[in-house]
Amino acid sequence: MMKRSWGIPFLLLLALLSAVAAGAYVARPGTAAVNAPASAAKAAPPPDELRYPQGAPQLGMLRAETLPLVALPAGDALNARVVYDEDVTARLSVSVTGRVVAIKVAPGATVRKGQTLAQIDSADVGAALADLQKAQADEERKRLVAERARDLAPGEAIAAKDLESARADYQQAQAETMRAERRLHQLNPDHATLRDQRMNLVSPINGVVVERNITPALEVGAGMVAPLFVVTDPKRLWLQIDVPDTMLAAVAVGAPVEVESDAFPGEKFHAVISQLGQSVDPNTRRVTVRAQVDNPAGKLLPEMYVRAALLKPQARAVKVPNSALVNRGLYTYVFVQTEPGRFLRRKVQMLTHGADASYLGTGVGGGDNIVTSGALLLDADMSTRAGGAP
């Protein structure tokens, strides 16, 4: 009897301990029970999330930026060349033979419209000025003759044919004066002050002297190849873009262009397409497209080679530096900081991939705080916590 009465409680106790160890014990109402595997699963973060406490050393190696939506490029960056804007450029030469007697400006000088750039002594100008003065004197004399004939005609003091002859001579003198004036204007189109045989070469526009091919005592003439001065507005430039003929459908007048130069890393310049080429180069299969670029700081210079990206105004994407991208097989990811110390890994759609930056579609949106430096560190930490799983 004693042996049987103690055997049943002992067996019940063993069964109870086995149930607790296996996690199958359910506490009665009002009692506390600890289910160790369930608590651990509840505390584990999602597989695409990382959390760091405040002051963690990893946070000092990360940098996140809020990136907006921008216009999407129509393709890869294209080669382009900066040139003068010919609408605000004057190439000054002379149409007379002469000799330079004075130079008034230096290369790089800012000039205003009508300012004298150089003085040239020219026998052609002297002859044209003398012809005009002679024509004016002859016109005045014949004007007086015509007036006297007109006054004498009513009293028949002179014959009608003499009146007609005087009027014809006066009209011929007027025509000769007009011819001499036009000849002098051709030699001096800006109406600069003339003294003896000296002509002032003046600037027709406001701008900067970017070229000066003139020296003291230089003999000049109409046959010179290079202009004596080139004056332009450096704040307005043209961009000559070599566009493949396969991209012509994506090019339109008024479309925006983003310009980058190796001389100014990370800085963007903005241009607008103003004219499309009308022929394809048979050797390169490219079309020259012209764009107007604003250059308020004067950083871009003519004959610079730059990179130009044609943008689609209606298509928007997030532009990220390539340091923000993490590649896992066929997929691309970025890390987004949702709050201090909390990072989410997101799979994104790659729209275009450039040498320094890429454009992303689905997966991120404008205003996301994307990790641009240290993404590989987060990826390695996430892989380590997951036991090496992607």
C-alpha positions in Angstrom: 0.0 0.0 0.0 2.8 2.5 0.9 4.6 1.8 -2.3 1.6 2.3 -4.5 0.5 5.6 -2.8 3.9 7.3 -3.4 4.2 6.0 -7.0 1.3 8.0 -8.6 2.4 11.5 -7.4 6.0 10.9 -8.5 4.9 10.0 -12.0 2.7 13.1 -12.2 5.6 15.3 -11.1 7.8 13.8 -13.8 5.2 14.4 -16.5 4.7 18.0 -15.4 8.5 18.7 -15.5 8.7 17.2 -19.0 5.9 19.4 -20.3 7.5 22.6 -19.0 10.8 21.6 -20.5 9.2 21.0 -23.9 7.3 24.4 -23.8 3.9 22.7 -23.7 2.9 23.8 -20.2 0.1 26.4 -20.2 -0.2 28.4 -17.1 -3.6 28.6 -15.4 -5.3 31.9 -15.1 -3.6 34.0 -12.4 -0.3 32.2 -12.7 3.0 33.3 -14.5 4.6 31.0 -17.1 7.7 31.6 -19.2 7.8 30.3 -22.8 11.5 30.9 -23.7 11.3 30.3 -27.5 8.2 32.5 -28.0 9.8 35.4 -26.2 12.9 35.2 -28.2 11.0 35.2 -31.5 9.0 38.2 -30.4 12.1 40.2 -29.5 14.0 39.5 -32.8 13.9 42.4 -35.3 12.6 41.9 -38.9 15.1 40.4 -41.3 15.4 43.7 -43.3 15.8 46.0 -40.3 18.8 47.1 -38.2 18.7 49.0 -35.0 21.6 50.6 -33.1 21.5 52.2 -29.7 22.4 55.9 -29.3 26.2 56.3 -29.3 26.9 53.1 -31.2 30.2 53.3 -33.1 28.6 52.2 -36.3 26.5 55.4 -36.4 29.7 57.5 -36.8 30.6 55.8 -40.0 27.2 56.3 -41.7 25.8 59.3 -43.5 22.2 59.6 -44.7 20.7 62.3 -47.0 17.2 63.3 -47.9 17.0 62.9 -51.7 14.2 64.5 -53.8 12.6 63.3 -57.0 14.4 64.7 -60.1 13.9 64.5 -63.8 15.0 61.2 -65.3 17.7 61.2 -68.0 16.8 59.9 -71.4 20.1 57.9 -71.5 23.7 57.9 -70.5 25.6 61.2 -70.3 26.8 62.4 -73.7 30.0 64.3 -74.7 29.5 68.0 -75.2 31.6 71.1 -75.9 31.1 74.6 -74.6 31.3 77.4 -77.2 30.5 81.1 -77.4 26.9 82.2 -77.6 27.0 83.8 -81.1 23.9 85.8 -80.3 25.9 87.9 -77.8 29.4 87.7 -79.5 31.0 90.2 -81.7 34.1 89.4 -83.8 35.5 92.7 -84.9 37.6 93.3 -88.0 38.2 96.2 -90.3 37.2 96.6 -94.0 39.9 99.2 -94.7 43.7 99.2 -95.0 45.5 100.9 -92.2 47.9 100.8 -89.3 47.2 100.4 -85.6 48.2 103.6 -83.7 46.7 102.9 -80.3 45.2 100.0 -78.3 42.8 101.0 -75.6 41.8 97.7 -73.9 43.6 94.6 -72.6 42.4 90.9 -72.9 39.9 90.1 -70.2 38.7 93.7 -69.9 35.0 94.5 -69.5 33.8 96.9 -72.1 30.5 98.7 -72.7 28.7 99.3 -76.0 30.4 102.2 -78.0 33.7 102.0 -76.0 36.9 102.5 -78.1 39.0 99.3 -78.4 41.7 100.6 -80.8 42.6 103.5 -83.1 43.6 102.9 -86.7 45.1 105.3 -89.1 43.7 104.6 -92.6 44.0 106.5 -95.9 40.8 104.9 -97.0 38.9 106.6 -94.2 40.6 109.9 -95.0 39.5 109.6 -98.7 36.0 108.7 -97.7 35.7 111.6 -95.3 37.0 114.0 -97.9 34.5 112.7 -100.5 31.7 113.3 -98.1 32.8 116.8 -97.3 33.2 117.6 -101.0 29.7 116.2 -101.8 28.2 118.2 -99.0 29.8 121.4 -100.2 28.6 120.7 -103.8 25.1 120.0 -102.6 24.9 123.2 -100.7 26.1 125.3 -103.7 23.5 123.6 -106.0 20.8 124.1 -103.4 21.4 127.9 -103.5 21.3 127.9 -107.3 18.1 126.0 -107.3 16.5 128.4 -104.8 17.5 131.4 -106.9 16.1 129.8 -110.0 12.9 129.1 -108.2 12.6 132.8 -107.1 13.3 134.1 -110.6 11.0 131.8 -112.5 7.7 133.6 -111.7 8.9 136.8 -113.4 10.3 134.9 -116.3 13.7 136.2 -115.5 15.0 132.8 -116.5 13.8 130.2 -118.9 11.9 127.2 -117.6 14.6 124.8 -118.8 17.2 126.6 -116.6 14.9 126.1 -113.6 14.6 122.4 -114.4 18.3 122.1 -114.9 19.0 123.7 -111.5 16.6 121.4 -109.8 18.2 118.3 -111.5 21.7 119.4 -110.5 20.5 119.8 -106.9 19.0 116.3 -106.9 22.2 114.9 -108.3 24.2 116.6 -105.6 21.9 115.1 -102.9 22.4 111.6 -104.3 26.2 112.1 -104.3 26.1 113.2 -100.7 24.0 110.1 -99.8 26.5 107.9 -101.6 29.4 109.4 -99.7 27.6 109.1 -96.4 26.9 105.4 -97.0 30.5 104.7 -98.0 31.7 106.3 -94.8 29.1 104.4 -92.7 30.3 101.2 -94.2 33.9 102.0 -93.1 32.6 103.3 -89.7 29.4 101.4 -88.9 29.3 102.4 -85.3 29.6 106.2 -86.0 32.8 106.5 -84.0 34.4 109.9 -83.9 36.7 110.4 -86.9 39.7 112.8 -86.9 41.7 113.3 -90.0 42.5 109.7 -91.1 42.1 108.0 -87.8 39.2 105.6 -87.1 38.1 104.4 -83.7 37.3 100.6 -83.6 34.5 100.4 -81.0 32.6 97.6 -79.3 29.0 97.1 -80.6 27.9 95.3 -77.4 28.5 95.1 -73.6 30.8 92.2 -72.7 34.3 91.0 -72.1 37.3 91.1 -74.4 38.0 87.3 -74.7 40.4 87.6 -77.7 42.8 90.3 -78.9 44.8 89.7 -82.0 46.2 93.1 -82.4 49.6 94.7 -81.6 50.9 98.3 -81.9 51.8 99.4 -85.5 50.2 96.3 -86.9 49.2 96.6 -90.6 45.5 95.7 -90.9 43.2 95.1 -93.8 40.1 93.4 -95.0 41.8 90.2 -95.9 42.8 89.2 -92.3 41.6 85.8 -91.2 41.5 86.2 -87.4 39.3 89.0 -86.0 41.1 91.8 -84.2 38.9 91.6 -81.1 36.3 89.1 -79.9 33.8 90.5 -77.4 31.2 88.3 -75.7 29.0 87.9 -72.7 30.6 85.1 -70.7 27.4 84.5 -68.7 25.7 83.1 -71.7 27.2 80.2 -73.6 26.1 77.5 -76.1 26.5 73.8 -75.6 27.2 71.6 -78.6 26.0 68.0 -77.7 26.7 65.0 -79.8 23.5 63.0 -79.7 23.3 59.4 -81.3 20.7 59.2 -84.0 18.9 56.5 -81.9 18.1 59.0 -79.2 16.6 61.7 -81.4 13.1 60.7 -80.4 13.9 61.7 -76.8 15.2 65.2 -77.8 12.9 68.2 -78.1 13.4 72.0 -78.1 12.9 73.3 -74.6 13.9 70.1 -72.9 16.2 70.5 -69.9 19.8 69.3 -69.8 22.1 68.7 -66.8 25.7 69.5 -67.3 28.8 68.2 -65.4 32.4 69.2 -65.7 35.5 67.4 -64.3 36.8 70.9 -63.4 34.0 71.3 -60.8 33.2 67.8 -59.3 29.8 67.5 -57.9 28.5 70.8 -59.3 25.6 70.8 -61.8 25.0 73.3 -64.5 21.6 73.7 -66.2 20.9 74.2 -69.9 17.9 74.1 -72.3 17.9 72.7 -75.8 17.4 75.5 -78.3 18.1 73.9 -81.7 18.2 70.4 -83.2 20.7 69.5 -85.8 19.5 68.9 -89.4 22.0 66.3 -90.5 23.7 63.1 -89.2 27.4 62.8 -89.3 28.0 59.7 -91.5 31.2 58.7 -89.6 29.9 58.9 -86.0 26.1 58.6 -86.6 25.5 61.5 -84.3 23.6 64.7 -84.6 24.8 68.0 -83.1 22.2 69.5 -80.8 22.6 73.0 -79.4 21.6 74.1 -75.9 21.8 77.4 -74.1 23.6 77.2 -70.7 23.5 79.9 -68.0 26.9 80.7 -66.6 26.4 83.4 -64.0 29.6 82.7 -62.0 31.7 82.4 -65.2 33.0 79.0 -64.3 32.4 77.3 -67.6 34.8 78.5 -70.4 34.5 78.2 -74.2 36.1 75.0 -75.6 35.6 73.1 -72.4 34.6 69.5 -72.8 31.7 68.5 -70.4 29.1 65.7 -69.9 25.5 66.4 -70.7 22.5 64.4 -69.7 19.2 64.9 -71.6 16.4 64.9 -69.1 12.8 63.8 -69.5 10.7 66.5 -67.8 7.6 64.2 -67.2 9.6 61.2 -65.8 10.8 61.5 -62.2 13.2 59.4 -60.2 15.4 59.5 -57.1 19.1 60.1 -58.0 21.5 58.4 -55.6 25.3 58.1 -55.5 26.5 54.7 -56.4 28.0 54.4 -52.9 24.3 54.0 -51.6 23.7 50.8 -53.7 24.1 47.2 -52.4 24.0 44.5 -55.0 22.7 41.0 -54.0 22.7 38.7 -57.0 20.1 40.1 -59.5 18.7 42.6 -57.1 19.7 46.0 -55.9 19.1 47.4 -52.4 19.4 50.7 -50.5 19.2 51.4 -46.8 16.7 54.0 -45.6 17.0 55.6 -42.1 13.4 55.9 -40.7 14.4 57.2 -37.3 17.7 57.7 -35.4 19.5 54.4 -35.2 16.8 52.5 -37.2 17.6 51.4 -40.8 15.5 49.5 -43.3 16.8 47.6 -46.3 14.7 48.1 -49.5 14.8 46.5 -52.8 14.8 49.1 -55.6 14.3 49.3 -59.3 17.4 50.5 -61.2 16.3 52.8 -64.1 19.7 54.1 -65.2 23.2 53.4 -63.9 25.9 56.0 -64.4 29.6 56.2 -63.5 29.0 58.1 -60.3 25.3 58.1 -59.7 22.2 56.1 -60.6 18.4 56.8 -60.9 16.0 54.6 -58.9 12.3 53.9 -59.5 10.1 51.8 -57.2 11.3 51.0 -53.7 12.2 54.6 -52.7 10.4 58.0 -53.1 11.2 61.6 -52.9 12.0 62.7 -49.4 13.4 59.3 -48.2 16.5 59.6 -45.9 18.8 57.3 -47.8 22.2 56.1 -46.5 24.7 57.4 -49.0 27.9 56.4 -47.1 28.3 53.2 -45.2 25.7 51.1 -46.9 28.1 48.2 -47.3 28.8 48.3 -43.6 25.1 48.0 -42.9 24.8 45.1 -45.3 27.7 43.2 -43.8 26.3 43.7 -40.3 22.9 42.5 -41.5 24.4 39.4 -43.1 26.4 38.6 -39.9 23.3 38.8 -37.7 21.5 36.6 -40.2 24.2 34.0 -40.2 25.5 35.0 -43.7 22.1 34.7 -45.4 21.3 37.5 -47.9 
